[in-house]
Amino acid sequence: MPSSLLLPQDPIVAIATAPGRGAVGIVRISGHGLERLSKALTGRVLAPRLASYTALRDGQGGAIDHGLAILFTAPHSYTGEDVLELQAHGGPVVLQLLLARCLEAAAETEPTAECPRLPYLRLAQPGEFTQRAFLNGKLDLAQAEAVADLIDAGTEAAARSAARSLGGEFSRQIDALAARIVELRTLVEATLDFPEEEIDFLERADARGRLTAIIAALAAVQEQTRQGALLREGMTVVLAGQPNVGKSSLLNALAGAELAIVTPVAGTTRDRIGQTIQIEGVPVHVVDTAGLRDPVASDDEVERIGIARSWAEIGRADTVIFLHDLTRCGELAYEAGDAAIAERLHLRDRSRVLHVFNKRDAVPAGAEPPQGLSLSALTGDGLQALRCTLLERAGWHASPEGVFIARTRHVLALQRSAQHLGLAQALAERADAVLDLLAEELRLAHNALGEITGAFSVDDLLGEVFGRFCIGK
């Protein structure tokens, strides 16, 4: 079909269940005026929002399968359009036959004034059902993103948080903040029309107090959002250190599984080994790397490549666990190797480096390191302290309950809003406050919040102005 015919008004169809075999598979259609198509596929008129057990028919009237057909009429559907769902047995061949039959039946349908695009039923693009839900006002942008986050959730806490965002909790907090900014901006904009009242406006309207309260409320939402972004994206932790300090053993201990080969032979780990674990519901992407030492000291080309890749992983890490061997502390060659690694690590970013001393079980009691944590990857002693430290360094200090899922773009949008509110506050504190500049900063703060939900417009302010003020008073 020519690309010029691929219009947003086209009805769309797709298999809505995951690839592979399953007990049930779903083919979903969204568009306008699907009653005729549903009758062609089932041989009967479907009552809206009622599951009907029926034959799902091919072009000759024979049954491709028997299953459930449900017709959701607009606007009471996921996309806000008519939606037809065909639930059949979840075999790939069956679902492909149903998909092909939907396209065939639509192409055979005569266009009408009510549904002129029905013959142009096409395969849905990725995310297009949810995109239509957003465009038709069924979901805002943050809720639409939460759909994907709920599907992709890697931990129970992330799934529950995504469900809260999908339910609108995050959006309601953003909308409440936006309403408070609009209300204050409305006062400022209205006062601009009456220059003689500008002198005492800030005092009479308590604009400074309102602005301070908005900034405090935004800071609370920012903190929740940072926690939600951490739940969604997690943190990357790279295990680094000299050969045979126990990096692979620590990876296995944290993961609770034998993921990496552990031997006393230096250079056993040649390439990165990664595993995602969860600590209190937070995804932690742990990467084990090849032991670090002077590449010139190795005549093994593979090991040299592994060391280079280790440094590359270190550059991408949120936290680098610099692992030391307690049993070798005091050895001149070992200490020199650690010092060389530490110098290079600290040059990159000292704040990302966490010093951890391993093999506590193999040294006399009381032989604690001068700095950092000590543990035994072999016995598990000290692992919980390491987990807690990793969460602390990631900035996690909230219970998963009450946290909504969030993305980096949400965090950045809130940061921009906070910056503009800070500038507005500085303007409001000036003795010669310039209200038009104050109004502009409030507008920019409001627009930044609107980027999160996709729900802002210049008309929003006009509605507030004319709805709240009588200019002729």
N, C-alpha and C positions, 0 to 999 in steps of 0.2 A: 504494500500500500504506500503511495507517495507520502513523504513526510508532511506535506502541506495539509493532508487530511487528518493528521494526528492532533486533534483538538482536545482541550481540557474537558469539553462537553461529551467526548466519546465515552460510551460505556466501556468498562474494563473488566477483565476476567483473569484469574490466576488460581493456581493450586495454593491453598492457604495453610497447608500443613507441611512439616519438614520432609525433606527428601528421604526416600527409603520406604520400607514396609512397616505397616502399623495396623492396629485394629480398625481405626477410623481415619479416613482422609476427607478433606473438605475442598470443594471448588467454590470460589466466591466470585460473584458478579456484582458490580455497582454501576448504576446509571439511572436513567429516567424511563418510566413506562415499561417495566420488565414483566408485566402481567402476561403479555402474549408470548414472550420468550419462555416464561415459566410453564405455560400451558403446553408449548411445543416440546419441552423437555420432559414433562411429567404426564401429559395427557389429561390434566385436570386443572380446574381453577383452584388456586391456593388461597386459603383464608390468611389474611395478614397476621404475622407474629404467632402462627400456630404450626407446630411441627407436624408434617404429614408423611406417613410411611407410604411409599409409592415406588413404582417402577421408574427408573431413570432411563429414558428411551433413546434408541438410536434413530437414524433417519428413516428407517423402515418400520418403526413402531415397536421393534423388539427391545428387550430389556438389556441394557449394558450391565446394570446391577439393580438391586433393590436397596433403598435407603431412605433417609429423611430429607425432605425439602422444606425450607423455611423462607418465606418472603417477608422482608421488613420494608414497609412502605415509608417513603420520605414524609417528614424529616426524622422519623423515629427509627434511626439505624445508626450504625457506626460511622458511616461517611456522610450522613445527612441526605443521601440520595436513596432511591430504591436499592435494596441489597437482596440478592438471592443466594442462599447457601445450599449447596447439595452435599449431603454427608453420605459417603459410601464406604465400602470396605477400602482399607488403606493400601492397596497394592498399586505400585507405580503404573502398571499397564492400565488398570481400571481408571485411575485418575487422568491419565493422558487421553484415554478414549472419551471421558466425560468432557475434558477441556476442548478437545477437537470438535465434539458434538455441539458444545455451546457456541463456538465460533461459526460452525456450519449453519446451525439453526438461526442465528442472528442474521447471517448473510442472506438467508432465504426470506427474511421478514421484510415486508413492504414498509418504507418510512411513512410516518404520519406527522401531522402538525404537532402532536403531543410528544412524540419521540422520533424526531427526524434522523437522529444519529444511530439508532439501534442497529441498522445493518453494518455499521462500522465498528462493531464490538472488536476490541483488540486486547492483546496481552498487556497486563499492567506493568508499569515500570517499577523498579524497587522503591518501596515506601509510598507508592501512589495512593493506596487506600487511606493511609494515615494522612497524607498530604491533603486529600479531599476532605477528610474530617476537619483538618485545620482551616482550610479555605471556606468551609461551610459552617464554621463556628461551633463545631461539636467539641473541639479541643483547642486550647491555645498552644503556642509554640513550645512552651516548657512541658506541657502534658504530652504533646506529640513526641517530643524527645524521650519522655519517660517510658513510652511504649517500647522503644528500642532498648532502653536501659533495663527494663523489666525482663525482656527476652534474653539480654546478654548478661544479666546479673550472675556474678561468680560466687557470691556468698548469700546466705540467708538474710543477713542484715542488709545487703545491697538490694535484694529483691523486695524486702519490706519497705525500704526507703523509696525505691522506685514506685511501688504501689501508692505510697503516700503522695508522691509528686503527680502521678497519674490521676489520683483522686482530687487534685487541685490544691493541696495544702501549701506548696511552694508558691503557686500562682496567687493564692489569696493574700499571702504576706506581701508579695510584690505589689499587688493591686492596692492593698491598704496603704503602703508607703507612697505609691504614686498618687493616691487620692489626697494624702496629706500635703504632698508637694504642690499639687494642683490648687488646693485650697489656699495655701500661702501665696502661690504665684498669682492667683486670682485677685487677692487683696492688693498685691503690688501693682498689677496691671491696672486695676481700677483706680488706684491712687495716682497713677501717672496722668490720668485725665483731669486731676484736680491739683495742680501744682501748689496751690496755697496750703494744702493739707499735708504736704510731704514732710514738713519739719517735725511734726509730732506723730507721724504715722507709725514708726517703729515702736514707740512707747504705747500708743493707744491699742494697736493690734497685737501687742506682745509678739512682734515678729521674731525678735531675737530668741525669746523663750521657745516659740514654736519650732524655730529652726534647730535649736539645740536638741529638742526632744526628737525631731526627725532624724538628726545625725546619730543619736544614741540608738534609736530603733533600727536604723540601717546597719549600724555596727553589729547588733545582735543577729540580724539576718545574714550579714557577711560571715559571721562565725559559723552559723549553721550551714551555710553554703559551702564553706571550706571543708567542713566535716563531710558533707554530702559528696563533694568532688573527690575526696579521699576514698570514700566508700566505693565510688564508681571506678576510679582510675587506679587506686592503690598506690603503693610506693615500690620503687626498685632498689633492692639491696644487693650490692656486689661484695662477695667474699674475696679478699685480697690478702696476700702475704707470701712469704718465701715457701719453697717446696716443703712438703711434709710437716706443716704446722697444724694440719687437721681441718682444712677448708672443706674437703669432701665429706669428712665425718660430720662436720657441723651442718652441712646441707642435709645429709641423711637424717640427722637428729631433728632438725627443724621440720623436715617433711614427714618424718615418721615412716620412712621407707628407704630401701637401699637403691638410691638413684644413681649414685656415683661409685665407681670402683675405688676401694681404699686399699693401698699397699704401702709398705715402707720404702718403695722405690721412688726416688725423686723424679718428677716429671710424669707421673702416672696420668694426671689430668692434662690433656693436650688442647682441649677446646672448651668453650663455655658449656655448662650444663645448667639449665634453668628449671625452676619449679615454682608454681604459685601456691602459697599457703595462705591461711587466714589466721589473723590474730584478733580476737574479739570482733570478728566479722569484717575486718579490714583486709583486703587482698594485699599480700606482700609478695612481690616477684623476686625471688632469691636466685642469684646467678653465681655459680661456682666457676672460678677461672683457673687458668694454668698458674703454677707457682711463679712468683716474680723473682728474677735474678738478672744479673748482667748477661744479656744475650751473647756477649763475646765468650762467656765462660762455658757456653754450651756448643757442642759440635753437632747437635741435632737440629736440622733445619725445621722439622715439624714443631719442636719445642720453641724455637725462636718465633715462628709464626703465632703459636699459642700465646706467648708472652705479649706480642704486639696486640693481639686481640684482647688480651686481659686489660691492657691500658685503655683500649677503645671502650670497653664495657665500663671501666671505672669513670671515664669521662661522661657517661650517660646516666650514672647512678644518682639517686636521691641521697642515699647513705652508703658509704664504703666502710665495711667492717674490716679493719686492718687487724688480722689475726696473728697473734704472737705465740710462740711455744715456750711455756714456763720452764720446761725441762732444759732448755738451751740458753736461758738467760744467763749472761755472764761469759759466754763463749765469745771471744773477740771477733772471729769471722762472722758469726751469726749476728752479733750486735751491729757490726759494720754494715751488713746487708740490710738489716732493719732500718738503720739510720739513713741509708741511701734511698730506700723506698719511702720512708717518712718525709724526707726532704722533697721528693717529687710529688707526693700526695698533697703535702701542705702548700706547695706552690700552686696547685690547681685550686683547692678550696679547703682550707683547714676545717671549716665548720661542718663539712660533710663527712669527716673521718671519725669513726668510732673505734677506739682501741679496745680490743678484746684479747685476753690471755687464756689460751686453751691448755688442756692436760693438767687441770688442777688436781686430778686424782693421782697423778704420778709424782707429785712433789710433797715434801713434808708439810704437815698442818702449820698454818701461820705464814707460809711463804707466799704472801700476797704480792701482787704487782704494785709498782709505785703509782700507777695511774690506770684508769680504765676498769673494765669488768673482768672477772675471772670466771671460768666455767670448765666443765668437762663434757666435751661432745660425746665421750664414750659412755658415761654414766647418766648424763642428762642434768647433772647438778649445775645450777646457775642458768639454765636455759630460760626459765620463766623471767628472771631479772632482765635477760637480754630482750625477750619479747616486749616487756613493759618499756624498756628503754627505746626500742625501735618505734613503738607507738608514740612515745613522748616526743621523739625527734621529728616524727611526721606531723605533729600538731594535733594528734587525736586525744581528746579529753572529754568526749561526750558519750553518753549511752546511745546505742543505735536507735532506741525508741525515741521518736520525735524528730529524728533527722530525716530530711528529704534528700533524694538523690539530686545531684547537680553536676554540671559540666564546667570545664575550664572557662568557656565563654561566659557562663553566668557569673563566675568569680570576677572576671575582667570587667564585665558590664557593671557590677556592683562597685568595683574599685573606681571606675570612671564617674559613677554617680556620686560616690563619696568625695572624690576630688572636687567636683563642681559644687557640692554642698559646702565643702570647706572654704572654697573661694567666696561663696555667697555669704558665709558666716563672717569672713574677714571684711567683706564690704559692709555688712550690717553693723559691724563694730565701729566703723569709721564715723567720726563726728559729722562729716559731710557725705553721708551715705548716698551713693548714686543709684537710685532705684531702678533705672533702666538696665544698668549692668547687673544688679541683683536679680532682676526678673530674667535676664538672659541666662545666668548661671542656674537658676531654678529650672528653666526650660531644658537646658542641656542635661541636668540631673534627671529630669523626668523622662527625657528621650532615652537615656541610657537604661533606665528601668524598663521602658517599653520594648527595648530590644529583646529582653528575656522572654516575654510572653507574646511578642508580636502584636501587641494591642495598644498602639498610641497613634495619635493624629493631632494635627493642629486644631481640628474641630472640637477636640475634647475640651480645650480651654475656653472656646467660644461658648460651649454649652454651659460650662460652669459660670462664666461671667454673666450671661443673660439669665441664667436660672437663679442666681443668688442676689443680684443687685438690681436696684431700681435706679438707673442713671439719672432719671429726671427728678429725683427726690430733692 
